[in-house]
Amino acid sequence: MSWQITIMFAVAAVFSLLGAGLLLALARPAGPAKVYVFRMVGIMALSLGVVLAFSAAAMWRWSTDG
């Protein structure tokens, strides 16, 4: 595995954990603005992490198919 793919997996993990953390923080009562921001940013960060992980896995597979 190249270092570029390793970095992509690491960034994917960071964004996935950040998004999941923001969404889990919604379990506590909060104002409507905070709920809106945490929900939007959490979903976007989690989605970014998933897409980056899929992309890194595809790059890894393509680099080993040779």
C-alpha positions as CSV (number, residue, x, y, z in Angstrom):
1,M,0.0,0.0,0.0
2,S,1.4,3.4,-1.0
3,W,1.7,6.3,1.4
4,Q,-1.0,8.2,-0.6
5,I,-3.5,5.5,0.0
6,T,-2.6,5.3,3.7
7,I,-3.1,9.0,4.0
8,M,-6.5,8.8,2.3
9,F,-7.5,6.0,4.8
10,A,-6.3,8.2,7.7
11,V,-8.2,11.3,6.6
12,A,-11.3,9.1,6.0
13,A,-11.1,7.8,9.5
14,V,-10.7,11.3,11.0
15,F,-13.7,12.7,9.1
16,S,-15.8,9.6,9.9
17,L,-15.0,9.8,13.6
18,L,-15.7,13.6,13.6
19,G,-19.0,13.1,11.8
20,A,-20.1,10.3,14.1
21,G,-19.1,12.3,17.1
22,L,-21.2,15.3,16.0
23,L,-24.2,13.1,15.3
24,L,-23.8,11.3,18.7
25,A,-23.6,14.7,20.4
26,L,-27.2,15.3,19.3
27,A,-28.4,12.9,22.0
28,R,-28.0,15.7,24.5
29,P,-30.6,18.5,24.5
30,A,-29.5,21.6,22.5
31,G,-31.0,24.6,20.8
32,P,-32.4,24.4,17.3
33,A,-29.4,26.2,15.7
34,K,-26.9,23.8,17.3
35,V,-29.0,20.8,16.3
36,Y,-29.1,22.0,12.7
37,V,-25.4,22.7,12.5
38,F,-24.3,19.5,14.2
39,R,-26.7,17.5,12.0
40,M,-25.6,19.1,8.7
41,V,-21.8,19.1,9.5
42,G,-22.0,15.6,11.0
43,I,-23.7,14.1,8.0
44,M,-21.4,15.8,5.6
45,A,-18.3,14.8,7.5
46,L,-19.5,11.2,7.8
47,S,-20.3,11.0,4.1
48,L,-16.9,12.5,3.2
49,G,-15.2,9.8,5.3
50,V,-17.2,7.0,3.7
51,V,-16.5,8.3,0.2
52,L,-12.8,8.7,0.9
53,A,-12.6,5.2,2.3
54,F,-14.3,3.7,-0.8
55,S,-12.0,5.7,-3.0
56,A,-8.9,4.6,-1.1
57,A,-10.0,1.0,-1.2
58,A,-10.6,1.3,-5.0
59,M,-7.1,2.8,-5.5
60,W,-5.6,0.1,-3.4
61,R,-7.3,-2.6,-5.4
62,W,-6.3,-1.0,-8.7
63,S,-2.7,-0.7,-7.6
64,T,-2.5,-4.4,-6.7
65,D,-4.4,-5.7,-9.8
66,G,-1.4,-5.1,-12.1
